[in-house]
């Protein structure tokens, strides 16, 4: 089968950074589904793994943690799926990714593809939807109010893949005021279109901008990027007993400043459930089905902004370059492997 992979991690400008390769088609066992991949999306995790993670035993490392496709084989322990079903999922970072014609994934972390979306539109959603959902509803628990705080959530980095779906989930499922940040005119318009009530410029001090809104101190802050650059502002603007969540990887994070306000701090990694095969691992499949239902009901929309075709090394390099530029808006998707 066709695939794209690498053997030596490193910078994108190396000739062997990503290569078109041929691998054996895998076989579904246990809880696994074998999916014929129709479209994949690219996320920051792809670029981080490519730059730093060496494959084991001189094998090829295949990236890709967002996929849409059709089931072609079902493992003996799978429940609720059949050959021919169309599905979408993010998969597990401990296994090979989905940048291949056929891909194995645990059925418990798979959802039904939204019926109203194309393959490319659906591929933009899984990883970011899981990340946003788990942060909002499992980690900082935005449905549980903070006494005396403004009924509001601040999303730092609202125009990226995670921020773009987080804005929509909050608007669709809660009555919270959504404050989101972006620094360019086009990205500010993007998050307004997704439903943000207020748009701030994260290139300027955030605490002052929050104060100018006149709504009080937000109960919740969700930082998707550059958390270390905004930490002092977050400590100033968040409500006492508020809840603060982050998903990026600051080299150093001094959180002592949150103690006086008794702010709780929450990390989110959507791969945790699959890495550790937690008892609630199947929650990811259930939440993806709920996202699919919301999409088909017209309550949230795809965050796709760019499609490349076919799925090959050249186009994946272009997508990785866009992610690494820091100027991505929404999601970039690759579709189809071309003639066999």
C-alpha positions, 0 to 999 in steps of 0.5 A: 500500500502507498504511505508517507513516512520517514526514518530519520527525524529532523527539519522539513527542508531535508530531502528525506524529511517525508518520503513516498513509500510502500508498506504491507497492508495491515490486518485487523485483529482484536479491537481494531478496524482496518480503514481505507483512508480517504482523507487526512488532516495535519496538526501541530503534533505531526510536525513535532513528531517528525522533527524529534521522534525516531522510529524503532528498529529502523522501521518507517515512521508514518504520521497522521492523526486525523482520518476519514475512510471506509471500514474494510476489515473488522477485528473479532472484538469490535462491537458496533461497526461493520465493513462499509461503514464510513468513520472519522477518528484521530487514532493513537500516537503510540501507533502508526499514523493514518498517512497510508492507504489502509490504517489500523485503529481501535474501534473504541476511539472511532466515530461515525463520519458526519453524513452532511460533510465531504471526506475532506470536510470531516477529516478536519475535525477529529483531533481538534474536536476531541481536544476541545471537548475534553478540555471544555467538558472534562478538564475545566468543566465549563458547565459548572459555574465559578461563584461570582465570576463572569459567565465567560471563557477566554480562548487564547489562539481562537483561529487555530484548529482547536480554537476554531472548534472550541468556539463552536462547541461552547456556542452550541452547548452552553450559554457562556460568553465566548472571548477569543483572540487572534492577531491578524484581520483575517483570523479575527474575521474567521473567529467572529464568523465561528461565533465569538462574542468578543475578539481580542488581539493577543499581540497586545496585553490581554488583561487590559482588553478584558477589563475594557469589555466591562463584563468582569473576570472570566471564569475560564481560560483555555490557552491553545498556544504561547501560554508562557507569553500570556501567563502574567496576563492570565493570572491577572484577568482570570476570576478567583477560583477560576479554571485554567487549561492549556494544551501547548508545551511551555519549556517553563511555566511558573504557576505560583502566581495562580495560588492567591486566586486558588485557580486550578490548572488543567492539562489536556492531551487527547492521546492520554486515553489511548496511550494508557487504554483508560477505563473510559477510552470509549468516551472518545468514540462517543464524543465523536458521534456527538460531534457528528450529530451536531454537524448534521444538525447544522449546529457546528461546521467544519474548520477546513480552510485548505485542501491538497490532493493527492496524499503524498510526500510533497503535499504533506511537506507543504502542509507541515510548512504551513503549520510550522509558519504559525500562520495557519487558520482552521485546518488543512486537509489532504485527500485521495491517494491517486491511481494505484 
